């Protein structure tokens, strides 16, 4: 494992947990391993490009540019639009850039069942198979990082040459006997409670620590907060509710061990949503060919707030 920049102090991690706990309080007051079935890409004038997965769920995706493919998986509760900065930059650099809305999120079908990490990974496999992608660089942020890891764990690296985990929930967020530094189940129970009670207000509140806009000297962008809210409210409440369990309780340790391709791990040591000490610092020790790069002071939403740096790192890694 190679490491760049400084490792976050325990104090930073505790601040991160506190940031997530604070927004929760504010809101309250206000299995199978079969390959994915081959599917056929389709177009619908009302939703754009979609594919139908093995269970018939329609998944929305963007597919821009040409050249070597880079495929993106977004975080919760967002959509493919969260990758706009990266897709525009890398598309203009001559790459084919593809991002989908996870089932239950954004413009994809709002499913009642199947909102689990295995199915998310199989949906990603279905997309890549439908488009017959090869030599892919997979990029996942937050929950999307878990989706990338689980995809490799279930479907291997035949189509994938490199992977990037950004602010990823890997190896596991929940505090357990095997993961004593994780977050207590009560944190995630509170997220569920607030999504049920008033997810619109909760998403508005959550956007603030997501981008570290609650930090001294931070320059808040109302547009970024509005975009976060818009993306969150595009999705279905059932799929987003179910996804909380998936990003918090799924153990990706076994998946990380199967990531035998070059893997870049990017994480901010100011991340208040997924504290670095119990995510990236651990994941980088598990993935066999991981390179860890720490962004000093960067938030969970680093793909937006630190877009220029993230874009440059993705370009360099794709070209390496």
C-alpha distance (Angstrom), angle and dihedral (degrees) to the residues before:
residue distance angle dihedral
X1 . . .
X2 3.80 . .
X3 3.81 119.6 .
X4 3.80 130.5 -160.4
X5 3.82 127.5 -166.0
X6 3.79 125.1 1.3
X7 3.80 127.7 -41.8
X8 3.78 115.3 -115.1
X9 3.77 117.1 -103.6
X10 3.78 121.2 -122.1
X11 3.78 87.0 -110.4
X12 3.80 90.9 60.9
X13 3.78 90.3 51.0
X14 3.79 92.5 50.8
X15 3.80 88.8 49.6
X16 3.78 87.8 52.8
X17 3.77 93.6 53.1
X18 3.78 88.7 46.2
X19 3.79 91.0 53.1
X20 3.78 91.9 55.9
X21 3.79 92.1 43.9
X22 3.79 90.5 50.5
X23 3.78 95.0 55.5
X24 3.81 90.0 47.4
X25 3.78 89.3 56.2
X26 3.81 92.2 46.1
X27 3.76 91.5 52.2
X28 3.76 92.3 49.9
X29 3.69 92.6 55.6
X30 3.76 94.9 44.3
X31 38.40 85.0 -2.7
X32 3.82 137.1 178.2
X33 3.81 121.2 94.3
X34 3.80 100.3 -157.7
X35 3.81 115.1 129.5
X36 3.79 116.2 -102.6
X37 3.77 114.9 -90.3
X38 3.79 116.2 -102.9
X39 3.78 110.3 -101.0
X40 3.76 135.7 -174.0
X41 3.79 122.1 -121.3
X42 3.79 113.1 -121.0
X43 3.77 137.7 -174.8
X44 3.78 127.5 -136.2
X45 3.79 120.6 -174.7
X46 3.81 91.5 -139.3
X47 3.81 99.1 50.4
X48 3.81 107.8 19.9
X49 3.79 121.2 -133.1
X50 3.76 117.4 3.6
X51 3.78 140.2 164.5
X52 3.78 128.2 -152.5
X53 3.80 113.5 -128.6
X54 3.80 126.9 -146.3
X55 3.82 92.3 -81.7
X56 3.80 92.6 45.7
X57 3.82 96.7 -103.2
X58 3.78 112.3 148.1
X59 3.79 114.6 -130.8
X60 3.80 120.8 -162.3
X61 3.79 118.6 -140.6
X62 3.80 143.1 171.8
X63 3.80 119.5 -136.1
X64 3.79 115.0 -175.0
X65 3.79 136.0 168.4
X66 3.78 130.8 -4.7
X67 3.78 138.9 -96.8
X68 3.79 129.5 62.3
X69 3.81 109.6 1.1
X70 3.78 126.1 -114.3
X71 3.81 115.0 -171.8
X72 3.81 122.2 -162.2
X73 3.82 131.8 -156.4
X74 3.80 116.5 -163.7
X75 3.80 133.3 -140.2
X76 3.82 130.5 -111.3
X77 3.03 127.8 -49.3
X78 3.80 93.9 2.8
X79 3.81 138.2 91.9
X80 3.79 140.3 -133.2
X81 3.83 86.7 -76.3
X82 3.80 88.6 76.1
X83 3.83 86.0 74.9
X84 3.83 96.3 55.0
X85 3.82 94.4 113.6
X86 3.79 93.3 49.3
X87 3.81 96.0 42.0
X88 3.79 94.4 49.5
X89 3.80 93.1 46.5
X90 3.80 96.5 46.0
X91 3.79 93.5 39.0
X92 3.79 89.3 56.2
X93 3.81 88.3 49.8
X94 3.79 90.7 61.8
X95 3.80 103.4 -93.1
X96 3.79 130.9 127.1
X97 3.81 105.8 -119.5
X98 3.80 122.8 -162.6
X99 3.80 131.2 178.7
X100 3.80 131.8 169.1
X101 3.78 135.6 -161.8
X102 3.80 108.8 -115.9
X103 3.82 113.9 -118.2
X104 3.78 109.5 -83.5
X105 3.81 90.1 23.6
X106 3.79 133.9 92.0
X107 3.79 115.6 -27.0
X108 3.79 96.5 -15.9
X109 3.79 120.7 103.2
X110 3.79 115.5 -72.5
X111 3.77 101.1 -124.6
X112 3.79 125.2 -165.7
X113 3.80 93.6 -156.4
X114 3.80 134.4 27.0
X115 3.80 94.2 53.3
X116 3.79 94.1 138.4
X117 3.79 135.7 113.6
X118 3.80 95.5 -108.2
X119 3.80 91.0 54.1
X120 3.81 91.9 45.0
X121 3.80 88.4 55.3
X122 3.79 91.7 46.5
X123 3.82 90.3 50.5
X124 3.80 88.7 53.8
X125 3.79 89.2 49.4
X126 3.81 90.1 50.3
X127 3.80 90.7 52.9
X128 3.79 93.4 49.1
X129 3.79 91.4 46.7
X130 3.79 93.3 47.4
X131 3.80 90.4 53.2
X132 3.83 91.2 38.8
X133 3.80 91.8 -131.4
X134 3.80 121.1 -174.7
X135 3.81 134.5 179.2
X136 3.81 88.7 24.2
X137 3.79 126.2 177.3
X138 3.81 104.8 -147.4
X139 3.81 116.0 -152.6
X140 3.79 122.3 -171.0
X141 3.79 131.1 179.7
X142 3.81 122.4 -158.1
X143 3.82 106.5 -44.8
X144 3.80 86.3 10.2
X145 3.79 88.5 60.4
X146 3.78 88.3 58.7
X147 3.80 89.3 47.8
X148 3.81 90.6 53.6
X149 3.81 92.0 48.9
X150 3.81 92.6 47.2
X151 3.83 90.7 47.5
X152 3.81 89.7 57.0
X153 3.79 90.9 43.1
X154 3.81 91.8 54.4
X155 3.81 103.5 29.3
X156 3.78 105.6 25.7
X157 3.79 129.3 -140.5
X158 3.80 102.4 -68.7
X159 3.81 91.0 117.2
X160 3.81 97.3 28.3
X161 3.80 128.1 77.5
X162 3.81 100.6 170.5
X163 3.80 139.4 13.1
X164 3.80 135.0 -157.3
X165 3.81 125.1 -162.2
X166 3.82 114.8 -164.9
X167 3.81 120.1 -172.2
X168 3.78 84.2 -22.7
X169 3.81 126.4 -174.8
X170 3.81 89.7 -135.4
X171 2.99 134.1 154.0
X172 3.86 93.8 17.5
X173 3.79 134.3 -50.8
X174 3.80 100.2 -157.7
X175 3.79 121.3 92.1
X176 3.81 109.5 -116.9
X177 3.79 136.9 155.4
X178 3.79 87.9 -92.1
X179 3.82 92.7 43.1
X180 3.81 105.8 39.5
X181 3.80 93.9 164.8
X182 3.79 94.5 60.0
X183 3.79 128.7 105.9
X184 3.81 120.0 -83.4
X185 3.80 118.0 -105.1
X186 3.80 88.0 -116.1
X187 3.81 90.0 70.6
X188 3.79 90.6 60.1
X189 3.78 93.3 40.2
X190 3.80 87.2 57.5
X191 3.82 90.6 51.3
X192 3.81 89.5 53.1
X193 3.79 90.7 46.8
X194 3.80 92.4 52.5
X195 3.80 94.3 45.2
X196 3.80 88.9 54.8
X197 3.80 95.3 42.9
X198 3.82 100.1 45.7
X199 3.78 115.6 -22.8
X200 3.81 92.4 174.2
X201 3.80 92.6 61.4
X202 3.80 91.5 38.6
X203 3.81 92.3 55.8
X204 3.80 90.9 49.8
X205 3.80 89.9 52.1
X206 3.80 94.7 42.3
X207 3.81 92.9 55.4
X208 3.82 90.7 67.3
X209 3.85 99.0 65.5
X210 3.82 90.0 29.8
X211 3.82 87.3 70.8
X212 3.83 96.6 27.1
X213 3.78 90.9 -114.2
X214 3.81 87.2 145.4
X215 3.81 91.6 65.0
X216 3.83 121.8 102.8
X217 3.78 111.5 -90.4
X218 3.79 94.5 12.3
X219 3.81 116.1 149.1
X220 3.78 105.0 -136.7
X221 3.80 120.5 -146.8
X222 3.78 113.3 -154.4
X223 3.79 87.7 -166.6
X224 3.82 91.7 59.9
X225 3.81 91.0 48.3
X226 3.81 90.6 48.6
X227 3.81 90.6 49.7
X228 3.82 91.0 51.0
X229 3.80 89.8 50.4
X230 3.81 92.8 46.6
X231 3.78 93.2 50.6
X232 3.79 92.7 46.4
X233 3.78 93.7 50.7
X234 3.82 92.6 49.2
X235 3.78 89.2 69.9
X236 3.78 129.3 77.2
X237 3.78 119.3 -99.0
X238 3.83 94.0 -133.0
X239 3.81 94.6 53.7
X240 3.79 92.2 44.6
X241 3.81 91.8 46.6
X242 3.80 91.6 51.2
X243 3.79 91.6 46.5
X244 3.82 91.6 63.1
X245 3.79 90.1 70.5
X246 3.79 90.6 46.7
X247 3.80 97.6 53.2
X248 3.80 93.8 41.3
X249 3.80 106.4 39.1
X250 3.81 104.6 30.3
X251 3.80 113.6 108.3
X252 3.82 109.5 -143.9
X253 3.80 96.7 178.7
X254 3.79 93.7 109.9
X255 3.79 91.5 46.4
X256 3.80 92.5 51.4
X257 3.80 90.0 53.2
X258 3.81 88.3 58.3
X259 3.80 92.8 53.5
X260 3.80 93.6 101.3
X261 3.81 92.9 154.1
X262 3.83 122.6 88.9
X263 3.80 106.0 -72.3
X264 3.80 126.4 -166.8
X265 3.80 116.6 -158.6
X266 3.81 116.6 -162.7
X267 3.80 120.3 -175.7
X268 3.79 137.6 158.3
X269 3.78 117.5 -128.3
X270 3.80 87.1 -145.8
X271 3.82 92.3 59.2
X272 3.82 107.6 137.6
X273 3.81 95.6 -178.0
X274 3.82 103.5 48.1
X275 3.83 106.1 21.8
X276 3.79 110.7 -139.8
X277 3.81 98.9 -135.3
X278 3.79 93.6 66.6
X279 3.79 98.5 35.5
X280 3.81 122.8 30.5
X281 3.80 95.7 22.3
X282 3.79 89.6 55.2
X283 3.81 97.6 38.1
X284 3.80 91.4 52.9
X285 3.80 89.2 59.3
X286 3.81 92.8 50.7
X287 3.81 104.7 43.9
X288 3.84 104.3 80.8
X289 3.82 97.7 -136.9
X290 3.78 102.1 29.5
X291 3.78 127.2 149.0
X292 3.81 114.2 -165.7
X293 3.79 122.0 -153.1
X294 3.79 118.1 -177.5
X295 3.81 121.2 -156.0
X296 3.83 107.9 -148.5
X297 3.79 111.0 -124.5
X298 3.80 93.8 -8.1
X299 3.83 119.6 149.3
X300 3.77 131.3 -131.4
X301 3.80 89.6 -97.1
X302 3.80 91.0 59.6
X303 3.81 93.8 137.7
X304 3.81 86.6 69.6
X305 3.81 103.8 29.9
X306 3.82 94.6 39.4
X307 3.81 96.5 29.2
X308 3.81 96.7 139.0
X309 3.80 93.0 52.8
X310 3.79 93.8 43.3
X311 3.80 91.7 47.8
X312 3.79 92.2 50.7
X313 3.80 91.8 49.3
X314 3.81 92.3 48.6
X315 3.81 91.6 49.2
X316 3.80 93.0 48.8
X317 3.80 92.2 47.2
X318 3.81 93.6 47.7
X319 3.81 90.1 49.8
X320 3.81 96.1 44.0
